[in-house]
Amino acid sequence: MMSLPKASLIDVVTKQYLYKLKANIDAFSSLIGIQLLALLLSFTGSTSSSMGGGDVSVEIQYFTADVIIIFTLIWSLVTAITITTKPNRKHEFSFVTNRLSSSLSNIMFLVTSCIIGGVTSILAGNLLRVVNYLFYKRDYYSLSDDSHIINEMAVAFLYLVLMSSIGYIIGSLVQLNKIFVFLIPAFVVGTLIWGGYTQKEPFLTDVFQFYVLETIPFLFVLKIVLTSGVLFTIAIQIFNRLEVRR
């Protein structure tokens, strides 16, 4: 009696991951477009100051990758939500798959996109400084050593992973019940309005500061990894509740 070979979870996840890299190539095209737009918006500098005395005046402009990183964070959120939509999930039916392998391959794709987004956003910030130096003949002074670029990429990557995990759980909730399309925006707006009404910091501001204001590298990484891990795990459990197409 012959039996069909049983595909291992690792093999299935790997095949789905490689397929999704090809199928979602448009996501990386949109990343390039978004970062180019952010680059153009950053040419005037993020902040500026001036000083002078007598016949001498000095104008200082600060060029950072802040706008580029913000745009990239929005891109990662949208990408994570998009990959959970029904049309994207239908593409997987050509594989021997289940909800677990689908979610794991999605997470691998999102982590890969976060690596690319983190690297390119920091490089785009440095390109901004180079272009201003070459074309506008401005004196350039760096406030950080070149060795810090790797650290900046790592921090950008971690923020992107966190944003992707938020987008992924939002997408899973929407797939579970369409009412979350209205509940989630209502919650966000409601917390902001309530914070203004009570004249206290909104809840979302406290959450934002919990991550952004962390100054100890180990705790910062721990917060991001644990939060992202919990959100991805909850999203996987939500998708396990959904009906599997047969």
Accessible surface in RSA format (square Angstrom, percent):
REM  Atomic radii and reference values for relative SASA: ProtOr
REM  Chains: A
REM  Algorithm: Lee & Richards
REM  Probe-radius: 1.40
REM  Slices: 20
REM RES _ NUM      All-atoms   Total-Side   Main-Chain    Non-polar    All polar
REM                ABS   REL    ABS   REL    ABS   REL    ABS   REL    ABS   REL
RES MET A   1   244.13 126.4 154.39 102.2  89.75 213.7 129.82 110.4 114.31 151.4
RES MET A   2   185.54  96.1 158.23 104.7  27.31  65.0 121.42 103.2  64.12  84.9
RES SER A   3   103.04  87.1  73.89  98.6  29.15  67.2  47.26 100.6  55.78  78.1
RES LEU A   4   168.68  93.9 148.27 106.1  20.42  51.3 148.27 104.1  20.42  55.0
RES PRO A   5   126.85  92.4  98.08  89.4  28.77 104.6 109.91  90.7  16.94 105.3
RES LYS A   6   199.54  97.3 164.69 101.1  34.85  83.0 113.11 101.8  86.43  92.1
RES ALA A   7    54.95  50.5  28.54  44.0  26.41  60.1  36.95  52.0  17.99  47.7
RES SER A   8    55.04  46.5  44.35  59.2  10.69  24.6  49.35 105.1   5.69   8.0
RES LEU A   9    75.49  42.0  64.16  45.9  11.33  28.5  67.60  47.5   7.89  21.2
RES ILE A  10   135.15  76.9 132.25  98.5   2.90   7.0 134.91  97.1   0.24   0.6
RES ASP A  11    74.33  52.1  72.10  71.8   2.23   5.3  11.75  27.7  62.58  62.4
RES VAL A  12    16.51  10.9  15.78  14.3   0.73   1.7  16.51  14.3   0.00   0.0
RES VAL A  13    11.25   7.4  11.25  10.2   0.00   0.0  11.25   9.8   0.00   0.0
RES THR A  14    56.51  40.2  56.51  57.3   0.00   0.0  42.67  57.3  13.84  20.9
RES LYS A  15   125.44  61.2 120.15  73.7   5.29  12.6  68.04  61.2  57.40  61.1
RES GLN A  16     0.48   0.3   0.42   0.3   0.06   0.1   0.48   1.0   0.00   0.0
RES TYR A  17    36.02  16.8  36.02  20.5   0.00   0.0  18.86  14.2  17.16  21.2
RES LEU A  18    91.04  50.7  89.98  64.4   1.06   2.7  90.28  63.4   0.76   2.0
RES TYR A  19    75.28  35.1  70.97  40.4   4.30  11.2  53.26  40.0  22.02  27.1
RES LYS A  20     8.83   4.3   8.83   5.4   0.00   0.0   8.83   8.0   0.00   0.0
RES LEU A  21    44.59  24.8  41.37  29.6   3.21   8.1  41.59  29.2   3.00   8.1
RES LYS A  22   161.70  78.9 146.57  89.9  15.14  36.0  93.87  84.5  67.83  72.3
RES ALA A  23    48.06  44.2  10.84  16.7  37.21  84.7  22.62  31.9  25.44  67.4
RES ASN A  24    25.53  17.6  22.01  21.3   3.52   8.5   4.80  11.6  20.73  20.0
RES ILE A  25    99.73  56.8  99.71  74.3   0.02   0.1  99.71  71.8   0.02   0.1
RES ASP A  26   107.35  75.2 103.99 103.5   3.37   8.0  33.67  79.2  73.68  73.5
RES ALA A  27    18.38  16.9   9.97  15.4   8.42  19.1  16.48  23.2   1.91   5.1
RES PHE A  28    26.41  13.2  26.11  16.2   0.31   0.8  26.12  15.8   0.29   0.8
RES SER A  29    65.75  55.6  54.18  72.3  11.57  26.6  32.25  68.7  33.50  46.9
RES SER A  30    50.84  43.0  39.25  52.4  11.59  26.7  45.09  96.0   5.75   8.1
RES LEU A  31     3.38   1.9   3.38   2.4   0.00   0.0   3.38   2.4   0.00   0.0
RES ILE A  32   107.74  61.3 105.97  78.9   1.77   4.3 107.55  77.4   0.19   0.5
RES GLY A  33    38.75  47.8   0.00   N/A  38.75  47.8  32.14  88.2   6.61  14.8
RES ILE A  34    50.04  28.5  48.32  36.0   1.72   4.2  49.60  35.7   0.45   1.2
RES GLN A  35    14.61   8.2  13.83  10.1   0.78   1.9   5.83  12.4   8.78   6.7
RES LEU A  36   100.03  55.7  99.67  71.3   0.36   0.9  99.69  70.0   0.34   0.9
RES LEU A  37    92.04  51.3  89.01  63.7   3.03   7.6  90.67  63.7   1.37   3.7
RES ALA A  38     0.00   0.0   0.00   0.0   0.00   0.0   0.00   0.0   0.00   0.0
RES LEU A  39    14.33   8.0  14.33  10.3   0.00   0.0  14.33  10.1   0.00   0.0
RES LEU A  40   117.46  65.4 103.56  74.1  13.90  34.9 103.71  72.8  13.75  37.0
RES LEU A  41   102.53  57.1  81.90  58.6  20.63  51.9  85.53  60.1  17.00  45.7
RES SER A  42     6.93   5.9   3.13   4.2   3.80   8.8   6.11  13.0   0.82   1.1
RES PHE A  43    46.80  23.4  42.09  26.1   4.71  12.3  42.12  25.5   4.68  13.4
RES THR A  44   106.11  75.5  94.10  95.4  12.00  28.6  82.18 110.4  23.93  36.2
RES GLY A  45    17.18  21.2   0.00   N/A  17.18  21.2   0.43   1.2  16.75  37.5
RES SER A  46    54.98  46.5  18.25  24.4  36.73  84.6  24.75  52.7  30.23  42.4
RES THR A  47    85.75  61.0  75.79  76.8   9.96  23.7  77.09 103.5   8.66  13.1
RES SER A  48    71.64  60.5  42.35  56.5  29.30  67.5   6.10  13.0  65.54  91.8
RES SER A  49    49.78  42.1  38.99  52.0  10.79  24.9  45.47  96.8   4.31   6.0
RES SER A  50    87.84  74.2  60.20  80.3  27.64  63.7  23.21  49.4  64.63  90.5
RES MET A  51   115.95  60.0 102.66  67.9  13.29  31.6  77.28  65.7  38.67  51.2
RES GLY A  52    59.65  73.6   0.00   N/A  59.65  73.6  18.59  51.0  41.06  92.0
RES GLY A  53    54.53  67.2   0.00   N/A  54.53  67.2  39.27 107.8  15.26  34.2
RES GLY A  54    87.75 108.2   0.00   N/A  87.75 108.2  42.97 117.9  44.78 100.3
RES ASP A  55   155.74 109.1 113.71 113.2  42.03  99.4  40.59  95.5 115.15 114.8
RES VAL A  56   100.62  66.2  94.92  85.9   5.71  13.8  98.78  85.8   1.84   5.0
RES SER A  57    99.00  83.7  73.54  98.1  25.47  58.7  37.82  80.5  61.18  85.7
RES VAL A  58    70.24  46.2  66.31  60.0   3.93   9.5  70.10  60.9   0.14   0.4
RES GLU A  59   123.83  71.1  93.54  70.8  30.29  72.1  30.31  58.6  93.51  76.4
RES ILE A  60    59.30  33.7  56.55  42.1   2.75   6.6  59.30  42.7   0.00   0.0
RES GLN A  61    56.35  31.5  34.77  25.4  21.58  51.4   6.49  13.8  49.86  37.8
RES TYR A  62    84.34  39.4  81.34  46.3   3.00   7.8  53.11  39.9  31.23  38.5
RES PHE A  63    30.20  15.1  19.22  11.9  10.98  28.6  19.47  11.8  10.73  30.7
RES THR A  64    43.17  30.7  40.28  40.8   2.89   6.9  40.04  53.8   3.13   4.7
RES ALA A  65     8.99   8.3   6.81  10.5   2.18   5.0   6.81   9.6   2.18   5.8
RES ASP A  66    78.21  54.8  75.60  75.2   2.62   6.2  20.51  48.3  57.71  57.6
RES VAL A  67    44.85  29.5  44.41  40.2   0.44   1.1  44.65  38.8   0.21   0.6
RES ILE A  68     0.00   0.0   0.00   0.0   0.00   0.0   0.00   0.0   0.00   0.0
RES ILE A  69    38.02  21.6  38.02  28.3   0.00   0.0  38.02  27.4   0.00   0.0
RES ILE A  70    93.48  53.2  93.48  69.6   0.00   0.0  93.48  67.3   0.00   0.0
RES PHE A  71    51.32  25.7  50.14  31.1   1.18   3.1  50.70  30.7   0.63   1.8
RES THR A  72     0.64   0.5   0.64   0.7   0.00   0.0   0.64   0.9   0.00   0.0
RES LEU A  73    31.68  17.6  31.68  22.7   0.00   0.0  31.68  22.3   0.00   0.0
RES ILE A  74    96.68  55.0  95.78  71.4   0.91   2.2  96.68  69.6   0.00   0.0
RES TRP A  75     7.24   2.9   5.44   2.6   1.80   4.2   7.02   3.7   0.22   0.4
RES SER A  76     0.88   0.7   0.04   0.0   0.85   2.0   0.86   1.8   0.03   0.0
RES LEU A  77    44.78  24.9  44.78  32.0   0.00   0.0  44.78  31.4   0.00   0.0
RES VAL A  78    81.24  53.5  80.87  73.2   0.37   0.9  81.24  70.6   0.00   0.0
RES THR A  79    13.15   9.4   9.77   9.9   3.38   8.1   8.38  11.3   4.77   7.2
RES ALA A  80     0.00   0.0   0.00   0.0   0.00   0.0   0.00   0.0   0.00   0.0
RES ILE A  81    54.38  30.9  54.38  40.5   0.00   0.0  54.38  39.2   0.00   0.0
RES THR A  82    65.09  46.3  63.71  64.6   1.37   3.3  51.29  68.9  13.79  20.9
RES ILE A  83     7.91   4.5   4.85   3.6   3.06   7.4   5.84   4.2   2.07   5.6
RES THR A  84     0.71   0.5   0.47   0.5   0.24   0.6   0.24   0.3   0.47   0.7
RES THR A  85    41.39  29.4  41.39  42.0   0.00   0.0  38.58  51.8   2.81   4.2
RES LYS A  86   120.52  58.8 119.25  73.2   1.27   3.0  62.40  56.2  58.12  61.9
RES PRO A  87    87.95  64.1  83.00  75.7   4.95  18.0  87.28  72.1   0.68   4.2
RES ASN A  88    31.99  22.1  26.45  25.6   5.54  13.3   3.77   9.1  28.23  27.3
RES ARG A  89    29.20  12.3  28.69  14.6   0.51   1.2   6.31   8.6  22.89  13.9
RES LYS A  90    99.51  48.5  89.37  54.8  10.14  24.1  36.49  32.8  63.02  67.1
RES HIS A  91    89.92  49.1  81.26  56.5   8.66  22.1  59.00  60.8  30.92  36.0
RES GLU A  92     9.17   5.3   9.17   6.9   0.00   0.0   1.18   2.3   7.99   6.5
RES PHE A  93    79.78  39.9  52.65  32.6  27.13  70.6  54.86  33.3  24.92  71.3
RES SER A  94    99.94  84.5  54.35  72.5  45.59 105.0  56.74 120.8  43.20  60.5
RES PHE A  95    51.04  25.5  37.36  23.1  13.68  35.6  42.05  25.5   8.99  25.7
RES VAL A  96   127.17  83.7 115.65 104.7  11.52  27.8 120.84 105.0   6.33  17.2
RES THR A  97    42.09  29.9  16.54  16.8  25.55  60.9  19.89  26.7  22.19  33.6
RES ASN A  98    76.96  53.1  73.40  70.9   3.56   8.6  31.23  75.2  45.74  44.2
RES ARG A  99    32.54  13.7  30.40  15.5   2.14   5.1  11.76  16.1  20.77  12.6
RES LEU A 100    72.10  40.2  71.09  50.9   1.01   2.5  71.09  49.9   1.01   2.7
RES SER A 101     0.82   0.7   0.82   1.1   0.00   0.0   0.77   1.6   0.05   0.1
RES SER A 102     7.63   6.4   7.63  10.2   0.00   0.0   3.65   7.8   3.98   5.6
RES SER A 103     1.81   1.5   1.77   2.4   0.04   0.1   0.04   0.1   1.77   2.5
RES LEU A 104    56.43  31.4  55.81  39.9   0.62   1.6  55.84  39.2   0.59   1.6
RES SER A 105     0.00   0.0   0.00   0.0   0.00   0.0   0.00   0.0   0.00   0.0
RES ASN A 106     4.16   2.9   4.16   4.0   0.00   0.0   0.00   0.0   4.16   4.0
RES ILE A 107    27.50  15.7  27.50  20.5   0.00   0.0  27.50  19.8   0.00   0.0
RES MET A 108    77.07  39.9  72.47  48.0   4.61  11.0  64.74  55.0  12.33  16.3
RES PHE A 109     0.95   0.5   0.95   0.6   0.00   0.0   0.95   0.6   0.00   0.0
RES LEU A 110     1.05   0.6   0.95   0.7   0.09   0.2   1.05   0.7   0.00   0.0
RES VAL A 111    46.86  30.8  46.60  42.2   0.27   0.6  46.82  40.7   0.04   0.1
RES THR A 112    30.45  21.7  30.35  30.8   0.09   0.2  21.05  28.3   9.40  14.2
RES SER A 113     0.98   0.8   0.98   1.3   0.00   0.0   0.00   0.0   0.98   1.4
RES CYS A 114     0.32   0.2   0.32   0.4   0.00   0.0   0.00   0.0   0.32   0.3
RES ILE A 115    88.85  50.6  87.70  65.3   1.15   2.8  88.55  63.8   0.30   0.8
RES ILE A 116    66.63  37.9  63.51  47.3   3.12   7.5  66.63  48.0   0.00   0.0
RES GLY A 117     0.00   0.0   0.00   N/A   0.00   0.0   0.00   0.0   0.00   0.0
RES GLY A 118     0.34   0.4   0.00   N/A   0.34   0.4   0.34   0.9   0.00   0.0
RES VAL A 119    53.55  35.2  53.32  48.3   0.23   0.5  53.32  46.3   0.23   0.6
RES THR A 120    44.17  31.4  42.23  42.8   1.94   4.6  43.07  57.9   1.10   1.7
RES SER A 121     0.68   0.6   0.68   0.9   0.00   0.0   0.14   0.3   0.54   0.8
RES ILE A 122     9.32   5.3   8.62   6.4   0.71   1.7   8.62   6.2   0.70   1.9
RES LEU A 123    89.57  49.9  85.83  61.4   3.74   9.4  85.83  60.3   3.74  10.1
RES ALA A 124    12.96  11.9   9.61  14.8   3.35   7.6  12.61  17.8   0.35   0.9
RES GLY A 125     0.25   0.3   0.00   N/A   0.25   0.3   0.23   0.6   0.02   0.1
RES ASN A 126    37.46  25.8  36.81  35.6   0.65   1.6  17.97  43.3  19.48  18.8
RES LEU A 127    88.25  49.1  84.28  60.3   3.97  10.0  87.49  61.4   0.76   2.0
RES LEU A 128     0.42   0.2   0.42   0.3   0.00   0.0   0.42   0.3   0.00   0.0
RES ARG A 129    52.87  22.2  50.42  25.7   2.46   5.8  10.01  13.7  42.86  26.0
RES VAL A 130    73.95  48.7  71.28  64.5   2.67   6.4  73.95  64.3   0.00   0.0
RES VAL A 131    32.20  21.2  32.20  29.2   0.00   0.0  32.20  28.0   0.00   0.0
RES ASN A 132     3.86   2.7   3.86   3.7   0.00   0.0   3.84   9.2   0.01   0.0
RES TYR A 133   113.95  53.2 109.92  62.5   4.03  10.5  62.75  47.2  51.20  63.1
RES LEU A 134    95.26  53.1  87.42  62.5   7.84  19.7  88.64  62.3   6.62  17.8
RES PHE A 135   149.99  75.0 123.48  76.5  26.51  69.0 125.90  76.3  24.09  68.9
RES TYR A 136   120.06  56.1  98.96  56.3  21.09  54.9  61.89  46.5  58.16  71.7
RES LYS A 137   171.25  83.5 141.60  86.9  29.64  70.6  99.44  89.5  71.81  76.5
RES ARG A 138    85.62  35.9  79.92  40.7   5.70  13.6  39.87  54.5  45.75  27.7
RES ASP A 139   124.20  87.0  97.00  96.6  27.20  64.3  17.52  41.2 106.69 106.4
RES TYR A 140   102.38  47.8  78.83  44.8  23.55  61.3  68.66  51.6  33.71  41.6
RES TYR A 141   181.42  84.7 158.96  90.4  22.46  58.5 121.14  91.0  60.29  74.3
RES SER A 142    63.92  54.0  29.75  39.7  34.17  78.7  23.87  50.8  40.06  56.1
RES LEU A 143   158.37  88.2 118.13  84.5  40.24 101.2 123.45  86.7  34.92  94.0
RES SER A 144    47.11  39.8  35.76  47.7  11.34  26.1  23.50  50.0  23.60  33.1
RES ASP A 145    89.47  62.7  76.39  76.0  13.09  30.9  28.24  66.5  61.24  61.1
RES ASP A 146   114.18  80.0 105.05 104.6   9.14  21.6  32.44  76.4  81.74  81.5
RES SER A 147    75.47  63.8  53.96  72.0  21.51  49.5  52.38 111.5  23.09  32.4
RES HIS A 148    81.72  44.7  81.72  56.8   0.00   0.0  48.88  50.4  32.84  38.2
RES ILE A 149    43.25  24.6  43.25  32.2   0.00   0.0  43.25  31.1   0.00   0.0
RES ILE A 150   122.36  69.6 121.88  90.8   0.48   1.2 121.88  87.8   0.48   1.3
RES ASN A 151    89.84  62.0  88.53  85.5   1.32   3.2  22.09  53.2  67.75  65.5
RES GLU A 152    62.36  35.8  56.41  42.7   5.95  14.2  31.36  60.7  31.00  25.3
RES MET A 153    27.54  14.3  26.03  17.2   1.51   3.6  17.92  15.2   9.63  12.8
RES ALA A 154    49.27  45.3  42.80  66.1   6.47  14.7  48.87  68.8   0.40   1.1
RES VAL A 155    61.89  40.7  61.89  56.0   0.00   0.0  61.89  53.8   0.00   0.0
RES ALA A 156     3.15   2.9   1.05   1.6   2.10   4.8   2.80   3.9   0.35   0.9
RES PHE A 157    52.77  26.4  52.77  32.7   0.00   0.0  52.77  32.0   0.00   0.0
RES LEU A 158    22.59  12.6  22.59  16.2   0.00   0.0  22.59  15.9   0.00   0.0
RES TYR A 159    47.74  22.3  46.09  26.2   1.65   4.3  37.81  28.4   9.93  12.2
RES LEU A 160     1.54   0.9   1.54   1.1   0.00   0.0   1.54   1.1   0.00   0.0
RES VAL A 161    17.61  11.6  17.32  15.7   0.30   0.7  17.61  15.3   0.00   0.0
RES LEU A 162    17.26   9.6  17.26  12.3   0.00   0.0  17.26  12.1   0.00   0.0
RES MET A 163    50.46  26.1  50.34  33.3   0.12   0.3  44.82  38.1   5.64   7.5
RES SER A 164     0.69   0.6   0.69   0.9   0.00   0.0   0.69   1.5   0.00   0.0
RES SER A 165     0.05   0.0   0.00   0.0   0.05   0.1   0.00   0.0   0.05   0.1
RES ILE A 166    61.42  34.9  61.42  45.8   0.00   0.0  61.42  44.2   0.00   0.0
RES GLY A 167     0.00   0.0   0.00   N/A   0.00   0.0   0.00   0.0   0.00   0.0
RES TYR A 168     0.47   0.2   0.47   0.3   0.00   0.0   0.00   0.0   0.47   0.6
RES ILE A 169    22.94  13.1  22.94  17.1   0.00   0.0  22.94  16.5   0.00   0.0
RES ILE A 170    35.17  20.0  35.17  26.2   0.00   0.0  35.17  25.3   0.00   0.0
RES GLY A 171     1.20   1.5   0.00   N/A   1.20   1.5   1.20   3.3   0.00   0.0
RES SER A 172     0.00   0.0   0.00   0.0   0.00   0.0   0.00   0.0   0.00   0.0
RES LEU A 173    41.49  23.1  41.49  29.7   0.00   0.0  41.49  29.1   0.00   0.0
RES VAL A 174    24.80  16.3  24.80  22.4   0.00   0.0  24.80  21.5   0.00   0.0
RES GLN A 175    28.47  15.9  11.27   8.2  17.20  41.0   0.05   0.1  28.42  21.6
RES LEU A 176    69.03  38.4  45.89  32.8  23.15  58.2  45.89  32.2  23.15  62.3
RES ASN A 177    77.33  53.3  71.25  68.9   6.08  14.6  10.94  26.3  66.39  64.2
RES LYS A 178   124.78  60.9 122.50  75.2   2.28   5.4  99.95  90.0  24.83  26.5
RES ILE A 179    90.32  51.4  84.67  63.1   5.65  13.6  88.60  63.8   1.72   4.7
RES PHE A 180    50.15  25.1  49.85  30.9   0.30   0.8  49.85  30.2   0.30   0.8
RES VAL A 181    70.57  46.4  61.85  56.0   8.73  21.0  66.07  57.4   4.50  12.2
RES PHE A 182   149.00  74.5 142.41  88.2   6.59  17.1 145.74  88.4   3.27   9.4
RES LEU A 183    85.92  47.9  82.91  59.3   3.01   7.6  83.19  58.4   2.73   7.3
RES ILE A 184    35.23  20.0  32.86  24.5   2.37   5.7  35.23  25.4   0.00   0.0
RES PRO A 185    69.11  50.4  63.66  58.0   5.45  19.8  69.11  57.1   0.00   0.0
RES ALA A 186    60.85  55.9  44.19  68.2  16.66  37.9  53.19  74.9   7.66  20.3
RES PHE A 187   109.88  55.0 100.82  62.4   9.06  23.6 109.11  66.2   0.77   2.2
RES VAL A 188    55.75  36.7  55.75  50.5   0.00   0.0  55.75  48.4   0.00   0.0
RES VAL A 189    79.69  52.4  79.69  72.1   0.00   0.0  79.69  69.2   0.00   0.0
RES GLY A 190    32.63  40.2   0.00   N/A  32.63  40.2  28.64  78.6   3.98   8.9
RES THR A 191    22.47  16.0  15.88  16.1   6.59  15.7  20.45  27.5   2.02   3.1
RES LEU A 192    89.03  49.6  80.17  57.4   8.86  22.3  80.44  56.5   8.59  23.1
RES ILE A 193   116.15  66.1 107.94  80.4   8.21  19.8 114.43  82.4   1.72   4.7
RES TRP A 194   160.95  64.6 159.40  77.2   1.55   3.6 137.32  73.2  23.63  38.3
RES GLY A 195     3.55   4.4   0.00   N/A   3.55   4.4   2.83   7.8   0.71   1.6
RES GLY A 196    54.33  67.0   0.00   N/A  54.33  67.0  38.43 105.5  15.91  35.6
RES TYR A 197   169.38  79.1 141.72  80.6  27.67  72.0 101.52  76.3  67.86  83.7
RES THR A 198    41.58  29.6  21.02  21.3  20.56  49.0  26.87  36.1  14.71  22.2
RES GLN A 199   165.98  92.8 130.62  95.5  35.36  84.2  43.05  91.6 122.93  93.2
RES LYS A 200   152.99  74.6 138.85  85.2  14.14  33.7  90.22  81.2  62.77  66.9
RES GLU A 201   109.61  62.9  91.40  69.1  18.21  43.4  38.31  74.1  71.30  58.2
RES PRO A 202    26.13  19.0  24.58  22.4   1.56   5.7  26.13  21.6   0.00   0.0
RES PHE A 203   115.66  57.9 108.76  67.4   6.91  18.0 110.92  67.2   4.75  13.6
RES LEU A 204    53.45  29.8  49.41  35.4   4.04  10.2  49.72  34.9   3.73  10.1
RES THR A 205    36.77  26.2  32.78  33.2   3.99   9.5  20.49  27.5  16.27  24.6
RES ASP A 206    73.42  51.4  66.05  65.7   7.37  17.4  26.93  63.4  46.49  46.4
RES VAL A 207    57.14  37.6  53.76  48.7   3.38   8.1  57.14  49.6   0.00   0.0
RES PHE A 208   125.55  62.8 118.97  73.7   6.58  17.1 125.52  76.1   0.03   0.1
RES GLN A 209    69.04  38.6  65.88  48.1   3.16   7.5  10.33  22.0  58.71  44.5
RES PHE A 210   105.44  52.8  94.62  58.6  10.81  28.1 104.50  63.4   0.94   2.7
RES TYR A 211    24.24  11.3  24.11  13.7   0.12   0.3  11.06   8.3  13.18  16.2
RES VAL A 212    60.76  40.0  43.69  39.6  17.06  41.1  43.69  38.0  17.06  46.3
RES LEU A 213   115.34  64.2  98.04  70.1  17.30  43.5 102.27  71.8  13.07  35.2
RES GLU A 214    38.21  21.9  17.25  13.0  20.96  49.9   5.16  10.0  33.05  27.0
RES THR A 215   122.32  87.0  93.17  94.5  29.16  69.5  75.55 101.5  46.77  70.7
RES ILE A 216    90.51  51.5  89.50  66.7   1.01   2.4  90.51  65.2   0.00   0.0
RES PRO A 217   102.52  74.7  96.72  88.2   5.80  21.1 102.46  84.6   0.06   0.4
RES PHE A 218   141.71  70.9 134.04  83.0   7.67  20.0 139.81  84.8   1.89   5.4
RES LEU A 219    65.75  36.6  65.75  47.0   0.00   0.0  65.75  46.2   0.00   0.0
RES PHE A 220    18.04   9.0  18.04  11.2   0.00   0.0  18.04  10.9   0.00   0.0
RES VAL A 221    64.07  42.2  64.07  58.0   0.00   0.0  64.07  55.7   0.00   0.0
RES LEU A 222    71.09  39.6  68.76  49.2   2.33   5.9  70.93  49.8   0.16   0.4
RES LYS A 223    38.94  19.0  34.61  21.2   4.33  10.3  27.11  24.4  11.83  12.6
RES ILE A 224     0.45   0.3   0.45   0.3   0.00   0.0   0.45   0.3   0.00   0.0
RES VAL A 225    80.18  52.8  75.16  68.0   5.03  12.1  77.53  67.4   2.66   7.2
RES LEU A 226   103.62  57.7 101.54  72.6   2.08   5.2 103.19  72.5   0.43   1.2
RES THR A 227    34.68  24.7  29.60  30.0   5.08  12.1  24.12  32.4  10.56  16.0
RES SER A 228     4.41   3.7   4.41   5.9   0.00   0.0   4.41   9.4   0.00   0.0
RES GLY A 229    33.99  41.9   0.00   N/A  33.99  41.9  32.96  90.5   1.03   2.3
RES VAL A 230    84.35  55.5  80.80  73.1   3.55   8.6  83.63  72.7   0.72   2.0
RES LEU A 231    34.16  19.0  34.16  24.4   0.00   0.0  34.16  24.0   0.00   0.0
RES PHE A 232    16.13   8.1  16.08  10.0   0.05   0.1  16.13   9.8   0.00   0.0
RES THR A 233    75.33  53.6  75.11  76.1   0.22   0.5  50.02  67.2  25.31  38.3
RES ILE A 234    76.05  43.3  74.40  55.4   1.65   4.0  76.05  54.8   0.00   0.0
RES ALA A 235     0.00   0.0   0.00   0.0   0.00   0.0   0.00   0.0   0.00   0.0
RES ILE A 236    20.19  11.5  20.10  15.0   0.10   0.2  20.10  14.5   0.10   0.3
RES GLN A 237   102.03  57.1 100.58  73.5   1.45   3.4  37.99  80.9  64.04  48.6
RES ILE A 238    16.22   9.2  16.14  12.0   0.08   0.2  16.14  11.6   0.08   0.2
RES PHE A 239     5.33   2.7   5.33   3.3   0.00   0.0   5.33   3.2   0.00   0.0
RES ASN A 240    69.39  47.9  44.98  43.5  24.41  58.8  21.94  52.8  47.45  45.9
RES ARG A 241   184.86  77.6 150.08  76.5  34.78  82.8  48.89  66.8 135.97  82.4
RES LEU A 242    27.66  15.4  21.06  15.1   6.60  16.6  23.29  16.4   4.37  11.8
RES GLU A 243   160.76  92.3 142.35 107.7  18.41  43.8  64.38 124.5  96.38  78.7
RES VAL A 244    66.57  43.8  49.98  45.3  16.59  40.0  50.20  43.6  16.38  44.4
RES ARG A 245   151.05  63.4 126.00  64.2  25.06  59.7  46.85  64.0 104.20  63.2
RES ARG A 246   252.15 105.9 177.55  90.5  74.60 177.6 105.92 144.8 146.23  88.6
END  Absolute sums over single chains surface
CHAIN  1 A    15645.6      13385.1       2260.5      11136.4       4509.2
END  Absolute sums over all chains
TOTAL         15645.6      13385.1       2260.5      11136.4       4509.2
